[in-house]
Amino acid sequence: MSKTESRKDEHVKISLEKDVAAVHNYWDDVKLIHNALPEINKDEIDFSTKLFGKKIGAPLIIAGMTGGYEKAKKINENLAAAAEKYQIGMGVGSQRAALEKPELKETYSIVKDYDIPLRFANIGASQIVLWGHKQTLENAQKMIDMIDANVFAVCLNFLQEAVQSEGEAHAKGCFDAIKKLAEDLDTPVIVKESGAGISFDVAERLSKTKIAGIDVGGHGGTSFSAIEHFRSGMINDKLHERGGKTFWNWGVATPTSVMEVGEATEWKLPIIATGGIRNGLDAAKALALGASCAGVAHTLLEPATKSMDATISEVDAIIKEIRASMFLVGVDKVSKMSDIGVDLWI
């Protein structure tokens, strides 16, 4: 197993075995206002919505989590089966490993065996800076073809890179690289964070490019700094073990990020609310704050390591909770969720 494969295996193992959550989940600070007279029927609520030109069966995305090592194939297959059953979107983890070792492609490409309406390819932002524009376009197409992706996601994971023992914190030139990629790649490009959120200022800068949307990847769920804290401890790297602990709770809270990105982009770009979404109620709160859909990751990781049935069961529960939340606030269409009132303690 290569260092990259080992790192990906360790990330999943630590996520399952250690408490790597942020100290506070900020979705608990958002309260939907109960409608005692909803005047709708729960089973008639219209879940259908469009995202990046594709119709999905519920306002939910299975966020990119893994790929690039042997066990990831089954995890992605279980997630893909759930995405197919409920016709929701799905991403995969960073595909760099498969570019470096073609034999690992199937740990990602397994998702092509399933009828998923919206697929997200994924690469870290540091890589597109290091590659340069020409190589980035070539590699992006390879990653898109690998999973038949409808959207290409550039992941701003600089917090993790900064505290990781082998991190590549190359951010100089990142904005221009994203800008050029969005202009020249035929597939829609989105920008996503991975646990530290996107602020108003960053969203405002990104809104001046041709990106198709933003996944806020906010603070409040899994802390990748915490994951690197535990990884560094495993290899007796005291410096990065300390750094991971220091920055454990760094970032912009997901609900705050959703609102700031919306205001900065004048609500013209689709927003995916990923970061700390534990259930359908959290997802409904994200929709009420203006997100186009919610992205779920850690909640699905454990069932995805167990079985296809367990994964499908968890997605089913989340979708039922979204429906119940919409019923209890008296909303019969996803597009109307951003019109309801919320109480905030952020």
Buried (B, 14 or more C-beta within 10 A) or exposed (E): EEEBBEBBBBBBBBBEEBEBBBEEBBBBBBBBEEBEEBEBEEEEBEBEBEBBEBEBBBBBBBBBBBBBBEBBBBBBBBBBBBBBBBBBBBBBBBBBBBBEBEEBBBBBBBBBEBEBBBBBBBBBBBBBBBBEBEEBBEBBBBBBEBBEBBBBBBBBBBBBBBBBBEBBBBBEEBBEBBBBBBEBBEBBBBBBBBBBBBBBEBBBBBBEBBBBBBBBBBBBBBBBBBBBBBBBBEEEBEEBBBBBBEBBBBBBBBBBBBBBBBEBBEEEBBBBBBBBBBBBBBBBBBBBBBBBBBBBBBBBBEBBBBEBEBBBBBBEBBBEBBBBBBBBBBBBBBBBBBEBEBEEEE
